[in-house]
Amino acid sequence: MTDTTRTTAQDVGMPFAGPEGLAEQLLVLRTEVEQLRADVVRLDGDLDESRRLNLRAAELLDIVYQELGARRTPSEDAP
């Protein structure tokens, strides 16, 4: 393994406690990974909701522009 591909406990912010602490460190890392996965799922849902709201806002703006265009008087169209 090269130096650029080797990941150490220190690289991920955990001091290596030796073999006796390995199980505890793995549990901590597993818990963090589960939390990150839950955050990704939540953020994905938030992104979907944001997209839905943006599409709805664009639809409403189209309606407003259509209404404003329909309400123009002939004098507004003249130069």
Secondary structure, 3 states (H helix, E strand, C coil): CCCCCCCCCCCCCCCCCCHHHHHHHHHHHHHHHHHHHHHHHHHHHHHHHHHHHHHHHHHHHHHHHHHHHHCCCHHHHCC
